[in-house]
């Protein structure tokens, strides 16, 4: 019947809600999260959020690594983002590299 709702129908899109949000820890994680917020156009980025699960891809990743290199004054190859896709992991590898 036209104009009626099918209560059993699945919605076309269900946004993913992170199971738990954890604030970035320390200055480096805060800096990385700030760049992610700008590049991904998000209000909130947690330390365990995955760049690719938030909608990032290789093209956006290139913008991200360029912005990180500018902000942190250290080159961040795109491959590093694929290997360490969370704020926490990226901060840990950058700390080791320094």
MMTF fields as JSON, N, C-alpha, C and O atoms, coordinates in Angstrom:
{
  "mmtfVersion": "1.0.0",
  "mmtfProducer": "UNKNOWN",
  "numBonds": 391,
  "numAtoms": 392,
  "numGroups": 98,
  "numChains": 1,
  "numModels": 1,
  "chainsPerModel": [1],
  "groupsPerChain": [98],
  "chainIdList": ["A"],
  "bondAtomList": [4, 2, 8, 6, 12, 10, 16, 14, 20, 18, 24, 22, 28, 26, 32, 30, 36, 34, 40, 38, 44, 42, 48, 46, 52, 50, 56, 54, 60, 58, 64, 62, 68, 66, 72, 70, 76, 74, 80, 78, 84, 82, 88, 86, 92, 90, 96, 94, 100, 98, 104, 102, 108, 106, 112, 110, 116, 114, 120, 118, 124, 122, 128, 126, 132, 130, 136, 134, 140, 138, 144, 142, 148, 146, 152, 150, 156, 154, 160, 158, 164, 162, 168, 166, 172, 170, 176, 174, 180, 178, 184, 182, 188, 186, 192, 190, 196, 194, 200, 198, 204, 202, 208, 206, 212, 210, 216, 214, 220, 218, 224, 222, 228, 226, 232, 230, 236, 234, 240, 238, 244, 242, 248, 246, 252, 250, 256, 254, 260, 258, 264, 262, 268, 266, 272, 270, 276, 274, 280, 278, 284, 282, 288, 286, 292, 290, 296, 294, 300, 298, 304, 302, 308, 306, 312, 310, 316, 314, 320, 318, 324, 322, 328, 326, 332, 330, 336, 334, 340, 338, 344, 342, 348, 346, 352, 350, 356, 354, 360, 358, 364, 362, 368, 366, 372, 370, 376, 374, 380, 378, 384, 382, 388, 386],
  "bondOrderList": [1, 1, 1, 1, 1, 1, 1, 1, 1, 1, 1, 1, 1, 1, 1, 1, 1, 1, 1, 1, 1, 1, 1, 1, 1, 1, 1, 1, 1, 1, 1, 1, 1, 1, 1, 1, 1, 1, 1, 1, 1, 1, 1, 1, 1, 1, 1, 1, 1, 1, 1, 1, 1, 1, 1, 1, 1, 1, 1, 1, 1, 1, 1, 1, 1, 1, 1, 1, 1, 1, 1, 1, 1, 1, 1, 1, 1, 1, 1, 1, 1, 1, 1, 1, 1, 1, 1, 1, 1, 1, 1, 1, 1, 1, 1, 1, 1],
  "groupList": [{"groupName": "UNK", "atomNameList": ["N", "CA", "C", "O"], "elementList": ["N", "C", "C", "O"], "formalChargeList": [0, 0, 0, 0], "bondAtomList": [1, 0, 2, 1, 3, 2], "bondOrderList": [1, 1, 2], "singleLetterCode": "X", "chemCompType": "L-PEPTIDE LINKING"}],
  "groupTypeList": [0, 0, 0, 0, 0, 0, 0, 0, 0, 0, 0, 0, 0, 0, 0, 0, 0, 0, 0, 0, 0, 0, 0, 0, 0, 0, 0, 0, 0, 0, 0, 0, 0, 0, 0, 0, 0, 0, 0, 0, 0, 0, 0, 0, 0, 0, 0, 0, 0, 0, 0, 0, 0, 0, 0, 0, 0, 0, 0, 0, 0, 0, 0, 0, 0, 0, 0, 0, 0, 0, 0, 0, 0, 0, 0, 0, 0, 0, 0, 0, 0, 0, 0, 0, 0, 0, 0, 0, 0, 0, 0, 0, 0, 0, 0, 0, 0, 0],
  "groupIdList": [1, 2, 3, 4, 5, 6, 7, 8, 9, 10, 11, 12, 13, 14, 15, 16, 17, 18, 19, 20, 21, 22, 23, 24, 25, 26, 27, 28, 29, 30, 31, 32, 33, 34, 35, 36, 37, 38, 39, 40, 41, 42, 43, 44, 45, 46, 47, 48, 49, 50, 51, 52, 53, 54, 55, 56, 57, 58, 59, 60, 61, 62, 63, 64, 65, 66, 67, 68, 69, 70, 71, 72, 73, 74, 75, 76, 77, 78, 79, 80, 81, 82, 83, 84, 85, 86, 87, 88, 89, 90, 91, 92, 93, 94, 95, 96, 97, 98],
  "secStructList": [7, 6, 6, 7, 7, 7, 6, 6, 1, 7, 7, 1, 7, 7, 7, 7, 7, 7, 1, 7, 7, 7, 7, 7, 7, 2, 2, 2, 2, 2, 2, 2, 2, 2, 2, 2, 2, 2, 2, 2, 6, 7, 1, 7, 7, 7, 6, 6, 7, 5, 6, 6, 6, 6, 6, 7, 7, 2, 2, 2, 2, 2, 2, 2, 2, 2, 2, 2, 2, 2, 2, 2, 6, 1, 7, 7, 7, 2, 2, 2, 2, 2, 2, 1, 7, 5, 2, 2, 2, 2, 2, 2, 2, 2, 2, 2, 2, 7],
  "xCoordList": [0.844, 0.0, 0.896, 1.839, 0.6, 1.406, 1.242, 0.136, 2.37, 2.334, 2.39, 2.31, 2.528, 2.627, 4.066, 4.863, 4.386, 5.732, 5.806, 4.875, 6.921, 7.193, 8.133, 9.339, 7.608, 8.418, 9.5, 10.466, 9.369, 10.368, 11.479, 12.47, 11.336, 12.352, 13.606, 13.545, 14.737, 16.024, 16.268, 15.932, 16.851, 17.181, 18.27, 19.075, 18.292, 19.267, 20.674, 21.63, 20.825, 22.148, 22.058, 21.203, 22.942, 23.029, 24.441, 25.389, 24.612, 25.957, 26.589, 25.929, 27.885, 28.609, 28.896, 29.386, 28.593, 28.882, 30.015, 29.887, 31.134, 32.245, 31.822, 31.072, 32.32, 31.985, 32.426, 31.703, 33.605, 34.084, 35.013, 35.813, 34.886, 35.727, 36.777, 36.466, 38.016, 39.094, 39.842, 40.344, 39.905, 40.598, 42.052, 42.664, 42.607, 44.042, 44.846, 44.462, 45.961, 46.837, 48.094, 48.732, 48.436, 49.691, 49.626, 48.685, 50.661, 50.719, 50.754, 50.07, 51.538, 51.655, 50.325, 49.91, 49.661, 48.357, 47.351, 46.536, 47.393, 46.503, 46.766, 45.825, 48.042, 48.388, 47.91, 47.349, 48.133, 47.702, 46.179, 45.649, 45.481, 44.014, 43.488, 42.489, 44.156, 43.737, 43.85, 42.967, 44.934, 45.108, 44.033, 43.442, 43.782, 42.739, 41.387, 40.637, 41.067, 39.782, 39.666, 38.614, 40.742, 40.727, 40.569, 39.728, 41.372, 41.385, 40.11, 39.558, 39.647, 38.455, 37.159, 36.068, 37.289, 36.129, 35.229, 34.028, 35.848, 35.159, 35.288, 36.262, 34.302, 34.344, 35.186, 35.793, 35.218, 35.844, 36.652, 36.145, 37.894, 38.765, 39.354, 39.975, 39.157, 39.705, 41.052, 41.423, 41.773, 43.129, 43.139, 44.146, 42.053, 41.998, 41.201, 41.003, 40.742, 40.002, 40.909, 42.095, 40.324, 41.05, 40.762, 39.604, 41.814, 41.701, 40.777, 39.929, 40.933, 40.175, 38.725, 37.832, 38.486, 37.12, 36.346, 35.115, 37.064, 36.433, 36.174, 35.721, 36.46, 36.203, 37.441, 37.342, 38.6, 39.836, 40.16, 39.758, 40.879, 41.346, 42.738, 43.295, 43.303, 44.679, 44.819, 45.839, 43.83, 43.921, 43.851, 44.628, 42.92, 42.808, 44.043, 44.512, 44.56, 45.769, 46.964, 47.806, 47.044, 48.138, 48.019, 49.019, 46.796, 46.574, 46.934, 47.548, 46.542, 46.805, 48.298, 48.781, 49.029, 50.466, 51.198, 52.171, 50.74, 51.337, 51.074, 51.972, 49.848, 49.498, 50.245, 50.688, 50.384, 51.144, 52.605, 53.191, 53.197, 54.599, 54.797, 55.791, 53.847, 53.938, 53.803, 54.571, 52.838, 52.574, 53.639, 53.999, 54.146, 55.09, 56.549, 57.458, 56.771, 58.136, 58.905, 60.1, 58.2, 58.817, 58.066, 56.835, 58.79, 58.079, 57.316, 57.819, 56.106, 55.271, 54.851, 53.896, 55.547, 55.188, 53.791, 53.364, 53.096, 51.74, 51.709, 50.73, 52.757, 52.822, 52.707, 52.127, 53.247, 53.173, 51.712, 51.327, 50.913, 49.495, 48.771, 47.896, 49.132, 48.518, 48.937, 48.148, 50.163, 50.657, 50.202, 50.037, 50.001, 49.648, 48.452, 48.629, 47.233, 46.092, 45.339, 44.335, 45.801, 45.126, 46.019, 47.231, 45.404, 46.152, 47.221, 48.369, 46.844, 47.772, 48.961, 50.113, 48.674, 49.747, 50.661, 51.882, 50.067, 50.857, 51.755, 52.914, 51.218, 52.024, 53.187, 54.296, 52.933, 53.984, 55.117, 56.29, 54.775, 55.825, 56.569, 57.771, 55.888, 56.551, 57.505, 58.61, 57.091, 57.958, 59.212, 60.316, 59.044, 60.199, 61.124, 62.346, 60.546, 61.334, 62.143, 63.225, 61.617, 62.317, 63.511, 64.256],
  "yCoordList": [-1.168, 0.0, 1.241, 1.337, 2.154, 3.357, 4.253, 4.433, 4.817, 5.741, 5.088, 5.786, 3.761, 3.099, 2.695, 2.552, 2.515, 2.12, 0.623, 0.002, 0.051, -1.361, -1.413, -1.219, -1.671, -1.663, -2.732, -2.621, -3.745, -4.802, -4.503, -5.231, -3.453, -3.118, -2.58, -1.883, -2.918, -2.424, -1.009, -0.708, -0.133, 1.207, 1.113, 0.182, 2.074, 2.081, 2.296, 1.776, 3.049, 3.344, 3.404, 4.091, 2.684, 2.726, 3.17, 2.422, 4.376, 4.834, 3.975, 3.553, 3.726, 2.955, 3.833, 4.954, 3.323, 4.025, 3.273, 2.083, 3.966, 3.268, 2.682, 3.297, 1.474, 0.803, 1.64, 1.76, 2.209, 3.06, 4.11, 3.847, 5.291, 6.409, 6.641, 6.697, 6.774, 7.071, 8.294, 8.307, 9.308, 10.551, 10.272, 9.349, 11.061, 10.952, 11.265, 12.124, 10.562, 10.756, 11.483, 11.087, 12.517, 13.211, 14.155, 14.141, 14.971, 16.02, 15.464, 15.985, 14.42, 13.875, 13.291, 13.56, 12.514, 11.966, 13.085, 12.995, 14.132, 15.283, 15.952, 16.318, 16.113, 16.729, 15.872, 16.385, 14.574, 13.664, 13.69, 13.768, 13.626, 13.646, 14.958, 14.955, 16.063, 17.358, 17.358, 17.864, 16.791, 16.706, 15.794, 16.117, 14.658, 13.742, 14.443, 14.292, 15.218, 15.938, 16.874, 16.949, 17.583, 18.513, 17.781, 18.144, 16.761, 16.052, 15.231, 15.206, 14.564, 13.711, 14.469, 13.921, 15.736, 16.582, 15.927, 15.749, 15.579, 14.95, 15.847, 16.585, 15.773, 16.563, 15.899, 16.571, 14.569, 13.833, 12.669, 11.883, 12.566, 11.456, 10.87, 11.581, 9.581, 8.899, 8.275, 8.12, 7.924, 7.392, 6.018, 5.629, 5.284, 3.951, 3.909, 2.837, 5.071, 5.111, 4.71, 5.036, 3.995, 3.53, 4.481, 4.721, 5.017, 5.988, 5.483, 6.231, 4.249, 3.705, 3.411, 3.527, 3.039, 2.811, 4.122, 4.121, 5.234, 6.55, 7.151, 8.29, 6.389, 6.871, 7.278, 7.706, 7.152, 7.487, 6.479, 5.318, 6.923, 6.05, 6.512, 7.415, 5.917, 6.25, 7.698, 8.328, 8.239, 9.637, 10.599, 11.55, 10.344, 11.175, 10.96, 11.882, 9.731, 9.421, 10.24, 10.615, 10.52, 11.362, 12.771, 13.369, 13.307, 14.621, 14.593, 15.522, 13.515, 13.378, 13.33, 14.034, 12.505, 12.38, 13.68, 14.02, 14.403, 15.713, 16.696, 17.431, 16.708, 17.596, 17.217, 18.089, 15.915, 15.472, 15.88, 16.357, 15.7, 16.073, 17.566, 17.98, 18.37, 19.815, 20.175, 20.985, 19.577, 19.91, 19.378, 20.041, 18.166, 17.522, 17.722, 17.361, 18.293, 18.494, 17.181, 17.117, 16.143, 14.837, 14.169, 14.176, 13.59, 12.929, 11.698, 10.914, 11.552, 10.407, 9.735, 10.177, 8.679, 7.999, 7.376, 6.922, 7.357, 6.808, 5.35, 4.916, 4.6, 3.198, 3.065, 2.097, 4.017, 4.004, 4.067, 3.398, 4.861, 4.973, 3.638, 3.271, 2.922, 1.618, 0.6, -0.265, 0.702, -0.236, 0.117, -0.768, 1.393, 1.881, 2.835, 4.05, 2.303, 3.142, 3.829, 4.497, 3.679, 4.382, 5.523, 5.52, 6.478, 7.606, 7.078, 7.519, 6.14, 5.583, 4.905, 5.16, 4.04, 3.317, 4.264, 4.107, 5.24, 6.2, 7.017, 7.277, 7.421, 8.162, 7.321, 7.826, 6.047, 5.166, 5.02, 5.088, 4.821, 4.635, 5.941, 5.916, 7.068, 8.367, 8.617, 9.12, 8.274, 8.431, 7.584, 8.041, 6.346, 5.473, 6.035, 5.942, 6.616, 7.153, 8.373, 8.624, 9.125, 10.334, 9.926, 10.782],
  "zCoordList": [0.0, 0.0, 0.0, 0.785, -0.859, -0.989, 0.235, 0.744, 0.703, 1.824, 3.195, 4.206, 3.256, 4.553, 4.821, 3.894, 6.064, 6.464, 6.658, 7.171, 6.243, 6.494, 7.682, 7.523, 8.863, 10.083, 10.081, 10.836, 9.27, 9.192, 8.205, 8.158, 7.418, 6.412, 7.079, 8.092, 6.492, 6.996, 6.477, 5.332, 7.305, 6.813, 5.749, 5.759, 4.839, 3.753, 4.281, 3.706, 5.359, 5.907, 7.414, 7.971, 8.066, 9.528, 9.871, 9.63, 10.431, 10.753, 11.834, 12.783, 11.671, 12.677, 13.884, 13.749, 15.039, 16.28, 16.958, 17.249, 17.213, 17.852, 19.195, 19.952, 19.471, 20.725, 21.917, 22.907, 21.814, 22.898, 22.326, 21.428, 22.866, 22.438, 23.505, 24.694, 23.076, 24.008, 23.493, 22.369, 24.328, 23.975, 23.601, 24.14, 22.683, 22.403, 23.663, 24.457, 23.836, 24.992, 24.541, 23.565, 25.233, 24.97, 23.784, 22.99, 23.697, 22.677, 21.251, 20.37, 21.017, 19.665, 19.188, 18.061, 20.008, 19.626, 19.389, 18.471, 20.196, 20.009, 18.657, 17.953, 18.294, 17.013, 15.848, 14.88, 15.944, 14.889, 14.763, 13.655, 15.884, 15.867, 15.263, 14.544, 15.552, 14.995, 13.469, 12.776, 12.955, 11.499, 10.907, 9.876, 11.556, 11.075, 11.037, 10.072, 12.093, 12.12, 10.922, 10.289, 10.614, 9.488, 8.158, 7.335, 7.957, 6.672, 6.464, 5.364, 7.518, 7.408, 7.667, 7.512, 8.062, 8.373, 9.421, 9.219, 10.538, 11.663, 12.886, 13.03, 13.758, 14.991, 16.064, 16.897, 16.037, 17.123, 16.555, 15.754, 16.97, 16.577, 17.853, 18.643, 18.046, 19.211, 18.898, 17.734, 19.936, 19.752, 19.095, 18.503, 19.186, 18.586, 17.286, 16.713, 16.817, 15.56, 14.407, 14.383, 13.452, 12.276, 11.122, 10.78, 10.526, 9.442, 8.329, 7.844, 7.933, 6.819, 7.199, 6.359, 8.435, 8.905, 9.042, 9.049, 9.151, 9.242, 7.863, 7.754, 6.819, 5.465, 4.692, 3.542, 5.304, 4.616, 3.528, 3.605, 2.527, 1.454, 1.041, 1.665, 0.015, -0.349, -0.806, -0.525, -1.498, -1.941, -0.756, -0.669, 0.144, 1.347, 2.223, 2.89, 2.212, 2.97, 2.523, 3.339, 1.227, 0.735, 1.299, 1.696, 1.335, 1.947, 3.423, 3.948, 4.08, 5.509, 5.802, 6.69, 5.063, 5.336, 5.027, 5.7, 4.02, 3.717, 4.856, 5.268, 5.36, 6.471, 7.746, 8.494, 7.991, 9.163, 9.049, 10.021, 7.881, 7.676, 7.912, 8.508, 7.444, 7.643, 9.126, 9.644, 9.794, 11.195, 12.147, 13.12, 11.86, 12.773, 12.371, 13.119, 11.196, 10.664, 10.553, 10.843, 10.128, 9.909, 8.76, 8.744, 7.794, 6.699, 7.19, 7.994, 6.691, 7.051, 5.741, 5.103, 5.337, 4.096, 4.171, 5.233, 3.057, 3.011, 3.468, 4.075, 3.185, 3.603, 5.119, 5.612, 5.852, 7.319, 7.772, 8.73, 7.089, 7.435, 7.216, 8.0, 6.16, 5.915, 6.976, 7.357, 7.446, 8.453, 9.87, 10.71, 10.13, 11.467, 11.334, 11.42, 11.124, 10.766, 11.909, 11.661, 13.15, 14.246, 14.748, 14.534, 15.406, 15.982, 16.931, 16.887, 17.786, 18.769, 18.093, 18.445, 17.119, 16.432, 15.672, 15.683, 15.017, 14.249, 15.18, 14.859, 16.329, 17.302, 17.817, 17.992, 18.056, 18.563, 17.538, 17.903, 16.269, 15.252, 14.983, 14.721, 15.041, 14.858, 16.023, 15.82, 17.234, 18.406, 18.248, 18.545, 17.779, 17.553, 16.48, 16.599, 15.439, 14.32, 14.74, 14.208, 15.691, 16.13, 16.938, 17.415]
}
